Amino acid sequence: MPDQRNSTRPFLSERDAQFVEQTRTTINETLELLSQPMPDTFLGRKTQEPFPKGETD
């Protein structure tokens, strides 16, 4: 009777099946990360208005 634990890949050992599952999970996480927009790393960009300077007399 064939091994029921790996019914989709009965020729893989348990260790190999775990490696395949881990690889698939890593690929899915990577694709999710790559689908996000690239972060803006320009340090000189002003994203808010500076505080107003008080009047000096």
ZIKACOR-V239308 format. One line per field, one symbol per residue. burial: I if it has 16 or more other ideal C-beta (glycine too) atoms within 10 Angstrom, else O. A space follows every 50 residues. Layout:
burial=???
//
This chain:
burial=OOOOOOOOOOOOOOOOIOOOOOOOOOOOOOOOOOOOOOOOOOOOOOOOOO OOOOOOO
//
